[in-house]
Amino acid sequence: MSQINGCAYCINMHTQEARKLEETEQRIYLLNAWEETDLYSAKEKMALEFAETLTLIADTKISDELYQQTRVFFDEKEYADLIFLINQVNSWNRLSIAMGNKI
């Protein structure tokens, strides 16, 4: 989401956090090409697709098909958590960009 929103401050912060959580460099570097790699699980790919679609909601909309596909992987609580997390990060991106945060 931060890369879609162009928030360098947030990308830098999340990359540093991912490394602290021992995420692999390969998965970090290939995040922008998540659809083309097997490094992410089906559930992770579903979360990424949903996050991208929700981030670009004005252009993409959430189709019934995407909703149904997402619900295969996420129960009610997980789905609500996913929606709130996506919206929270998008909000932070917009705040950071509006405040002129730089890395």
C-alpha positions as a Markdown table, in Angstrom:
| # | Residue | x | y | z |
|---|---|---|---|---|
| 1 | Met | 0.0 | 0.0 | 0.0 |
| 2 | Ser | 2.8 | 2.4 | 0.9 |
| 3 | Gln | 4.4 | 1.8 | -2.5 |
| 4 | Ile | 1.1 | 2.4 | -4.3 |
| 5 | Asn | 0.6 | 5.6 | -2.3 |
| 6 | Gly | 4.2 | 6.8 | -2.8 |
| 7 | Cys | 5.0 | 7.1 | 0.8 |
| 8 | Ala | 8.8 | 6.7 | 1.0 |
| 9 | Tyr | 8.8 | 7.3 | 4.8 |
| 10 | Cys | 6.4 | 4.4 | 5.4 |
| 11 | Ile | 8.1 | 2.1 | 2.9 |
| 12 | Asn | 11.4 | 2.7 | 4.8 |
| 13 | Met | 9.8 | 2.2 | 8.2 |
| 14 | His | 8.0 | -1.0 | 7.2 |
| 15 | Thr | 11.1 | -2.4 | 5.5 |
| 16 | Gln | 13.1 | -1.9 | 8.6 |
| 17 | Glu | 10.4 | -3.5 | 10.7 |
| 18 | Ala | 10.2 | -6.5 | 8.4 |
| 19 | Arg | 14.0 | -7.0 | 8.7 |
| 20 | Lys | 13.7 | -6.9 | 12.5 |
| 21 | Leu | 11.0 | -9.6 | 12.2 |
| 22 | Glu | 13.5 | -11.6 | 10.2 |
| 23 | Glu | 11.7 | -11.3 | 6.9 |
| 24 | Thr | 13.9 | -12.4 | 4.0 |
| 25 | Glu | 15.5 | -9.8 | 1.7 |
| 26 | Gln | 14.1 | -11.7 | -1.3 |
| 27 | Arg | 10.5 | -11.4 | -0.1 |
| 28 | Ile | 11.0 | -7.7 | 0.7 |
| 29 | Tyr | 12.5 | -7.0 | -2.7 |
| 30 | Leu | 9.9 | -9.0 | -4.6 |
| 31 | Leu | 6.9 | -7.5 | -2.9 |
| 32 | Asn | 6.1 | -5.3 | -5.9 |
| 33 | Ala | 6.0 | -8.4 | -8.1 |
| 34 | Trp | 4.0 | -10.6 | -5.6 |
| 35 | Glu | 1.8 | -12.0 | -8.3 |
| 36 | Glu | 4.8 | -13.4 | -10.3 |
| 37 | Thr | 6.5 | -15.3 | -7.5 |
| 38 | Asp | 5.9 | -18.4 | -5.3 |
| 39 | Leu | 7.5 | -16.7 | -2.3 |
| 40 | Tyr | 4.2 | -15.8 | -0.8 |
| 41 | Ser | 1.4 | -18.2 | 0.3 |
| 42 | Ala | -2.0 | -18.2 | -1.3 |
| 43 | Lys | -3.4 | -16.5 | 1.8 |
| 44 | Glu | -0.7 | -13.8 | 1.6 |
| 45 | Lys | -1.4 | -13.2 | -2.1 |
| 46 | Met | -5.1 | -12.9 | -1.4 |
| 47 | Ala | -4.4 | -10.3 | 1.3 |
| 48 | Leu | -2.1 | -8.4 | -1.1 |
| 49 | Glu | -4.6 | -8.5 | -3.9 |
| 50 | Phe | -7.4 | -7.3 | -1.6 |
| 51 | Ala | -5.1 | -4.6 | -0.1 |
| 52 | Glu | -4.2 | -3.3 | -3.6 |
| 53 | Thr | -7.8 | -3.3 | -4.7 |
| 54 | Leu | -9.0 | -1.5 | -1.5 |
| 55 | Thr | -6.2 | 1.0 | -1.8 |
| 56 | Leu | -7.3 | 1.9 | -5.3 |
| 57 | Ile | -11.0 | 1.6 | -4.6 |
| 58 | Ala | -12.0 | 4.7 | -6.6 |
| 59 | Asp | -10.7 | 2.9 | -9.8 |
| 60 | Thr | -11.1 | -0.8 | -9.0 |
| 61 | Lys | -14.1 | -1.4 | -6.8 |
| 62 | Ile | -14.4 | -4.6 | -4.7 |
| 63 | Ser | -16.2 | -7.1 | -6.9 |
| 64 | Asp | -18.4 | -9.9 | -5.5 |
| 65 | Glu | -15.9 | -12.3 | -6.8 |
| 66 | Leu | -13.0 | -10.8 | -5.0 |
| 67 | Tyr | -15.0 | -10.6 | -1.8 |
| 68 | Gln | -15.9 | -14.3 | -2.1 |
| 69 | Gln | -12.3 | -15.3 | -2.9 |
| 70 | Thr | -11.0 | -13.3 | 0.1 |
| 71 | Arg | -13.5 | -14.9 | 2.4 |
| 72 | Val | -12.2 | -18.3 | 1.5 |
| 73 | Phe | -9.0 | -17.4 | 3.3 |
| 74 | Phe | -10.2 | -15.1 | 6.1 |
| 75 | Asp | -12.8 | -15.8 | 8.7 |
| 76 | Glu | -15.0 | -13.0 | 9.9 |
| 77 | Lys | -12.6 | -11.6 | 12.5 |
| 78 | Glu | -9.6 | -11.9 | 10.2 |
| 79 | Tyr | -11.5 | -10.2 | 7.4 |
| 80 | Ala | -12.5 | -7.3 | 9.6 |
| 81 | Asp | -8.9 | -7.0 | 10.9 |
| 82 | Leu | -7.6 | -7.0 | 7.3 |
| 83 | Ile | -10.0 | -4.2 | 6.3 |
| 84 | Phe | -9.1 | -2.1 | 9.3 |
| 85 | Leu | -5.3 | -2.7 | 8.8 |
| 86 | Ile | -5.5 | -1.7 | 5.1 |
| 87 | Asn | -7.4 | 1.4 | 6.0 |
| 88 | Gln | -5.1 | 2.3 | 8.8 |
| 89 | Val | -2.0 | 2.0 | 6.7 |
| 90 | Asn | -3.6 | 4.0 | 3.9 |
| 91 | Ser | -4.5 | 6.7 | 6.3 |
| 92 | Trp | -1.0 | 6.8 | 7.8 |
| 93 | Asn | 0.4 | 7.1 | 4.2 |
| 94 | Arg | -1.8 | 10.0 | 3.5 |
| 95 | Leu | -1.0 | 11.7 | 6.8 |
| 96 | Ser | 2.7 | 11.2 | 6.3 |
| 97 | Ile | 2.7 | 12.5 | 2.7 |
| 98 | Ala | 0.6 | 15.5 | 3.7 |
| 99 | Met | 2.9 | 16.3 | 6.6 |
| 100 | Gly | 5.9 | 16.2 | 4.3 |
| 101 | Asn | 7.7 | 13.4 | 6.1 |
| 102 | Lys | 11.0 | 12.4 | 4.5 |
| 103 | Ile | 13.4 | 9.6 | 5.1 |
